[in-house]
Amino acid sequence: MFKLFRFKSKTALADPLQEKVTGRIVTRLLQMQEKWAAFMDRKINRLSIRSKKFGLMVFVGLSVLICAGIVIETFTGTPSPYKVHTIASGKHFTATGEVPVTALIPQREYKRILAFHHYMDSLSASPSGLLLFDSINHCRPGLLDSAITLEKLYHSQNK
């Protein structure tokens, strides 16, 4: 059976020159990382345990001071790129956070929504239409839920 929405698979063709260049770059970066790690290992292994602990304490102390400085700057009045501002909600939201419904759904649109809903129901009822129903639901997962929500919205505005 045919699917309503077909996805074409895109296969990338491998360029041998590009693969060769990429491989050399990766190999070179790995070699540089290994050399840097060996260099740092030699430097650190020459230090005593006391020196290593002191270096760790200095590093942790500086990190804590920098983080504390950022937090203090954030809440004080000094100009900073880390300033905490109040969050302004959009003009389409009410004080409770709900979206106000101002647009009315016309009768003609409501009939189209109903026709779509009945069409989807008839597809799900027949075995041959079930494949089409499943493919539509797979490609547009919230479509039927949106139609139901729009129907409820129409009924709520006409009370």
Contacts in CASP RR format, 6 or more apart in sequence:
PFRMAT RR
TARGET T0000
AUTHOR 0000-0000-0000
METHOD contacts of the structure
MODEL  1
MFKLFRFKSKTALADPLQEKVTGRIVTRLLQMQEKWAAFMDRKINRLSIR
SKKFGLMVFVGLSVLICAGIVIETFTGTPSPYKVHTIASGKHFTATGEVP
VTALIPQREYKRILAFHHYMDSLSASPSGLLLFDSINHCRPGLLDSAITL
EKLYHSQNK
1 128 0 8 1.000
1 131 0 8 1.000
3 131 0 8 1.000
3 135 0 8 1.000
4 132 0 8 1.000
4 135 0 8 1.000
4 136 0 8 1.000
4 139 0 8 1.000
5 135 0 8 1.000
5 136 0 8 1.000
5 138 0 8 1.000
5 139 0 8 1.000
44 52 0 8 1.000
70 82 0 8 1.000
73 80 0 8 1.000
73 82 0 8 1.000
74 80 0 8 1.000
74 82 0 8 1.000
74 83 0 8 1.000
74 84 0 8 1.000
75 84 0 8 1.000
77 83 0 8 1.000
89 97 0 8 1.000
92 99 0 8 1.000
92 100 0 8 1.000
93 99 0 8 1.000
93 100 0 8 1.000
94 100 0 8 1.000
101 153 0 8 1.000
101 156 0 8 1.000
101 157 0 8 1.000
104 157 0 8 1.000
105 113 0 8 1.000
105 150 0 8 1.000
105 153 0 8 1.000
105 154 0 8 1.000
105 157 0 8 1.000
110 150 0 8 1.000
110 151 0 8 1.000
110 154 0 8 1.000
113 147 0 8 1.000
113 150 0 8 1.000
113 151 0 8 1.000
113 154 0 8 1.000
114 151 0 8 1.000
116 147 0 8 1.000
117 144 0 8 1.000
117 147 0 8 1.000
117 148 0 8 1.000
117 151 0 8 1.000
120 133 0 8 1.000
120 136 0 8 1.000
120 144 0 8 1.000
120 147 0 8 1.000
123 129 0 8 1.000
123 130 0 8 1.000
123 132 0 8 1.000
123 133 0 8 1.000
123 136 0 8 1.000
124 130 0 8 1.000
124 133 0 8 1.000
136 143 0 8 1.000
137 143 0 8 1.000
137 144 0 8 1.000
END
